[in-house]
Amino acid sequence: MNEQQLDLREIPPPERHPKIFDAFEDLESGESLTLVNDHDPKPLYHQMNAEVPSFDADGYVVDRIGPNEFVATLPKK
């Protein structure tokens, strides 16, 4: 399984979701997008689950690495 990583911490908040959606769209089935973020991406999870049929919500994982560092894996069906 191939995996891409996107570090969002230095990207202005209004630009984050468009970058995420573009990167996720470029994935092949079975690949994952790993995000490094400064907050829990729970709103993104809900948006992906509602709007992106190829998002594998069951395979979604998020880990808190530190007080301002979260790593989320968004798999594509």
C-alpha positions in Angstrom: 0.0 0.0 0.0 1.4 3.4 -1.0 1.1 6.3 1.3 1.4 10.1 0.9 2.0 12.5 3.7 0.8 16.1 4.0 2.1 18.3 6.8 -0.7 20.9 7.4 0.9 22.8 10.3 2.4 25.6 8.3 -0.5 25.9 5.8 -3.1 28.6 6.6 -6.4 27.0 7.8 -8.5 28.2 4.9 -6.2 26.4 2.5 -6.0 23.1 4.3 -9.2 21.3 3.3 -8.8 22.0 -0.5 -5.2 20.7 -0.3 -6.4 17.6 1.5 -9.2 16.9 -0.9 -6.9 17.4 -4.0 -4.3 15.0 -2.5 -6.9 12.4 -1.6 -8.4 12.6 -5.1 -5.0 11.8 -6.6 -4.7 8.6 -4.6 -5.4 5.2 -6.1 -7.7 2.7 -4.5 -6.0 1.1 -1.5 -3.6 4.0 -0.9 -3.7 6.3 2.1 -3.1 10.0 2.8 -1.3 10.7 6.1 -1.9 14.1 7.6 0.2 15.9 10.3 -2.0 18.5 11.9 -1.9 20.9 14.9 -5.4 19.8 16.1 -7.6 16.7 16.0 -9.1 16.6 12.5 -12.5 15.3 13.6 -14.4 17.9 11.5 -12.4 16.7 8.4 -13.3 13.1 9.2 -17.1 13.9 9.3 -16.8 16.0 6.1 -14.9 13.2 4.3 -17.3 10.6 5.5 -20.3 12.6 4.3 -19.0 13.8 1.0 -16.3 11.4 -0.4 -17.7 7.9 -1.2 -14.2 6.5 -1.7 -13.1 7.5 1.8 -12.7 4.3 4.0 -14.1 5.6 7.3 -13.6 2.2 8.9 -9.8 2.4 8.2 -9.4 6.0 9.5 -6.9 6.3 12.3 -5.8 9.4 14.3 -3.0 9.4 16.9 -2.1 12.3 19.2 1.6 12.6 19.1 1.9 15.7 21.3 -0.2 18.6 22.6 -0.3 20.2 19.1 0.5 17.3 16.8 -2.0 14.8 15.5 -1.3 12.2 12.8 -4.3 11.0 10.8 -4.4 8.3 8.1 -7.2 8.6 5.5 -7.4 5.4 3.5 -9.1 5.3 0.1 -11.4 2.4 -0.9 
